[in-house]
Amino acid sequence: MIIQQLRVFQIIQRRSLSQHASISSIRSSNRRNYSISRLFQQHTPTTDHGIESLRPHEITSTLSVPPEITRPPYALSGAVKDNSMTNVILLHGEESVRRMSKAARTARMGLDVACSVAKPGMTTDDIDKIVHNKLVQAGAYPSPLNYSGFPKSICSSVNEVICHGIPDTRPLQFGDVVSFDVSCYIGGVHGDNCGTVIVGDDDNNMINESTSLITQERMEKSRRLVKATKEALKEGISVCKPGGCLSDIGYAIHDVVDSYGYDTVREYRGHGIGSEFHIAPFVKHFRNRDRLVLEPGMIFTIEPMLTEGSASNHLWDDGWTVVTNDKSWAAQFEDTVLITETGVEILTISDEGKLR
């Protein structure tokens, strides 16, 4: 098998496809043929801050991957087999950690590209193509592509979309809050990370010129949301150490959420990762009683999703896009981490060693 020099530990957790933030939590019966356009709604309400509530837009054809790129087992059929690794935890050895680090850094490269090109007028479909090509050029397969039939190479979640948004032809607007979830498969293993940006907020000239398009109050709310979500991830990672408890992560994140007056999504969670995309342990981003001792060699994602209002949510008809019921905006940050002998190491760092 791909993971070398590992030991197996039984875990005390309920098996549930809803225990992680993976797109495998969506039933395969919800798949659609995305070579055709989604239907447009006839009316799109405008909010009091000048940005329309989100609606489905056209989804273009799925991109191809060169034949020389190594593919995960689901790449051709889209079928994700019932995972035999949902009730065991892998402890990665030195060689496995090396390959996981490469996959994680490649995924981070793709995320950095996505965030850097998220400008007003760009579509998430444009960004999907750019990231797809960058990953393929690096010798990687975009992990979301055809995973349970998912039609695109990244997930892009805008404003009230919490996660698993499908890139489409809607142009990004100044002030949009967009989360990019970028994952890839290279060297027989997956890397996974996510980040959130505010479109146009890095351009002072654009900020000055666009004050009539979005209120300053909305911009400040968005900055606060992104700051809180990044802080929640940082605090969740900070409590990871050998001998620590998995539930410490949820407590640390929830404390940050409460301090900002936000809510934390409960249905979608972090996950172990390796030769398979989503395996145990499943990491809750809220206070919980999962009693699992963290051990050196464990690798998993931490990926809090915070909402300004209620975290109650529902799926669009596409079977993937998760949106808040009250249309409050959401943000997400994610890193893949390794439990070491002395603490924790973030694997999803840039090639220059930069964190977030």
Order of alpha helices (4+ residues) and beta strands (2+ residues): beta-beta-alpha-alpha-beta-beta-beta-beta-beta-alpha-alpha-alpha-beta-beta-beta-beta-beta-beta-beta-beta-beta-beta
